Amino acid sequence: MKRTYTLYIVIITWSLAPLLWQLYTSFSTTEALIEPFNFTVSSRWTLDNYQQVLTANPPFWRYLMNSTIVGLISTIITLIISIPASYSLVKLKAKPQKIVKLIFFSAALFPYVLLFLALLEIARTLNIGNNLIALTIPYSALSMPLALLLLSSAFKDIPSELEEAARLEGLDIWQRLRWVLIPLIAPATASTAILVFLFSWNEYPIALTWLSNEKLLTLPVAIARIAGSSVYSVPYGAYAAATVLGSIPLLLLVLIFQRQIVSGLTQGAIKG
């Protein structure tokens, strides 16, 4: 039993150490960061890093708002398309269904970073750069394979008798989806929505190449510019403070919906 607790402590410490160090850095002065184990440094703690981030121009909240807008719209588009598409996928015959799922699985594993130059050329051709709404198009497309795999597995676990009973009651296909099937896959839908939102929130290469207007930058790009704001030194404290502030909304989101995330990702894993 003691070995088990020791293992738990080691795993938790290993997992939280980078986060705790980032939090420590955000409140530390430059002198304290240069000599982190020299506890004789008098000016060790400061709020200047947070003040620098919060008083920047454009304001930090604008970047948070930009990422939130992109994440929400991408999530909505992905769900609107993937829910009926995944239902249709489940209704395919066994062999075509396996082939289509294999294609989606391959697409989900494909490193999308290899596509961002091609996406940049498309953005230039269509003149849709510096547009937050346009940025949601590649985000939704890149999130679609994973969303289809998760939601199709959830639809597949629903007993066919429930849908048949709804059909006998006179409900058409859209009514069955709206009133019977979608409520039953709510956990999977919630976990899919959160994963899509997290991807859109954290995505960097596409946002870096599509957005050049300072007022339209998403949070990862804005934070990267803070880290590269000086040629002679890296403002580690301000960078860490921006990272901490940008992580708070995601932390709250995961804490609030952690049950739905776990339930959605494990739906269908245990049958009894």
TAQUILIN-V427798 format. One record per pair of residues at least 4 apart in sequence whose C-alpha atoms are under 6 Angstrom apart, sorted by the first residue. I is the first residue (numbers start at 0). GAP is how many residues later the second one is. If there is no record, write none. Layout:
<<I	GAP> <I	GAP>>
This chain:
<<8	4> <9	4> <12	4> <21	218> <24	212> <25	211> <25	214> <25	215> <26	18> <26	19> <26	20> <27	4> <27	16> <27	17> <27	18> <28	15> <28	16> <28	17> <31	4> <31	12> <47	4> <48	188> <48	189> <49	191> <50	4> <53	6> <62	155> <62	156> <63	155> <65	152> <66	4> <66	134> <66	151> <66	152> <67	4> <69	4> <69	66> <70	126> <70	129> <70	130> <73	62> <73	66> <74	118> <74	121> <74	122> <77	4> <77	62> <78	4> <81	4> <81	66> <85	62> <85	65> <85	66> <91	5> <92	4> <100	4> <103	41> <107	37> <107	38> <115	90> <122	4> <122	5> <122	6> <128	81> <129	81> <135	4> <137	4> <142	53> <146	45> <147	4> <153	31> <165	5> <166	4> <170	4> <170	5> <174	4> <175	4> <176	4> <176	5> <177	4> <186	73> <186	76> <186	77> <187	76> <190	70> <190	73> <196	4> <198	4> <203	4> <203	16> <205	4> <206	4> <207	13> <224	4> <226	7> <226	8> <226	12> <235	4> <241	4> <253	4> <258	4> <259	4> <262	4>>
